[in-house]
Amino acid sequence: PEIFIGMVRQGYAAVYRNRRFEFGTAEALPDGSLAQGVRIQDQEGADWEAIYTLAHGADGAWRITGCRLRKAPGASA
């Protein structure tokens, strides 16, 4: 768990600590999984977009299978 949370803190700081976030619309993908967009503002006020992919686990519950984080369009790098 320490290694995982360290990776989140390091590579996904906007997700780990944010000022605000807003969920977009989930999109069903052809393979039965979902893509969920989230708009995030980090602690410094920079805007980000996160796209989470989710799939059903063996128990039928949705599980996160990936996350792509990028600066929001129009945001400075």
N, C-alpha and C positions, 0 to 999 in steps of 0.2 A: 504493500500500500504506500509506503514512503516513496518508493521509486516512481510510482504512477503519479502521485500528487505533485512530486517534484517536477515531472515532465509537464503536467498541466500548468503549474506556476510559471515555468520557464517558457514553454511554447504557446500557451494559450492564456496569457495573463489577462486579456480582455474578458475572457470567459470566467476565470477564477475570481477576479475582483473587478466589478463594473459599477458604473454610476446608475445605469438603467439598461433595460433590455425590452424588446418587443417581439413577440412571435409573429411570423408571417403565416401564410397559408401552407399547409402540408400538401405535398404532391405525391400521388400514388405512382410508383414506378412499374415498368412492365414485368419485372420479376416478382412483384408482390410486396416489395419493400416500400418504404416511404422516404421522402426527402423533406426535411423541416428546416425552413429558413428562420433565422433569428437576427434581428438588428440589435447591435450592442454599442454602448458608448463606454469607453474605458475610463479609468480614474483621471486621466489627463484631458479628457474631453474629445478624444479621437473616436471617429465612428468606424465600426467594423461590421462585416457580414459573416455569419457562421452558417454553414449548411451541414446539418446532421443527417446521416442516413440511419435508418432504423429497420430492423427485421424482427419477425417473431422468433422467440427462443423456443426451446423444446417444450417449455411449460406454457407456451402460447402468449406470454407477455412480450411486449415490445422491448427490444434491447438496442442500444446505440451501437452501430457497427463502424462508424467513422465520423470525423468532423473536419471540415475544411474551413479555415479562418482566413479572411483577407480584409484589407482595408476597404471601406465602402467606396463605391465609385465617386470620384470627385474629391476624396479625402487625400491630403498630402501624405507622402510616404514617410 
